[in-house]
Amino acid sequence: MSVPLTLSGMMVKLKVTLVSPDGTKVVVLETPYKDPFTQNYVFFLDGLLSWPAWAGAGGVPMTNAKNVGRSFWSPGTLFASPVASLCVVNCPNTNLLSGTYAVTVPGFWLYSSPFTSPVNWAGDYYNYLISSLIYQTPTISPSAGNVPPTPFGGTASFTINQYIINPTSSTITIYSTALVTAIYNAGNSSPDLFDIAYFNFPSAIALSPAVGMIITATFSMPT
């Protein structure tokens, strides 16, 4: 089975709003990104669609958010999961990863470097992850599993919102963000974290002390 490199027709509209301590909001970014998905997401879909065809060949390769290789549907159960799904909101047991990851909240992670082609996954940029921020748990609308059906030829969409705040005494410069999800291995309550989308900002964003950032991402999928 050939592995597609893009997900044609998929679109994400990203909006970034800064919130000052007095509650003043300033939109600093509002732009669409066509097909921003990482190779991890393509391989995840390929693993779901091709299993068990690839299982005997070692499964489908994926790289977690810390740049450690995993095999999806691997016969050696490096990361086999017949109940696999991507979790972003209220993901259980992510606290079990506190000794492994600097940030354990799935959602949008912020980086002090832009992603550069052809590297389009977050693993290679783990050293640029800004872990000094407070990442709150995202919300999703409509709620997971309730994306309204649309007729063939229409568009289905959902929106993820996340609030992130700078608790430090220094201004932090942000160049990019990645959407990181939790995936659970069958029989293991501890998940692993994989990025599925990445976004370079048109220009760097300065996040001052005590200032919050709201990331709003609306995903649109043709039906």
Buried (B, 14 or more C-beta within 10 A) or exposed (E): EEEEEEBEEBBBBBBBBBBEEEEEEEEBBEEEBEEBBBBBBBBBBBBBEBBEEBBEEEBBBBBBBBEEEBBBBBBEBBBBBEEBEBBBBEBEEBEEBEEEBBBBBBBBBBBBBBBEEEEBBBBBBBEBBBEEBEBBBBBBBEEBEEBEEEEEEEEBBBBBBBBBBBEBEEEBEBBBBBBBBBBBBEEEEBBBBBBBBBBBBEEEBEBEEBBBBBBBBBBBBEE
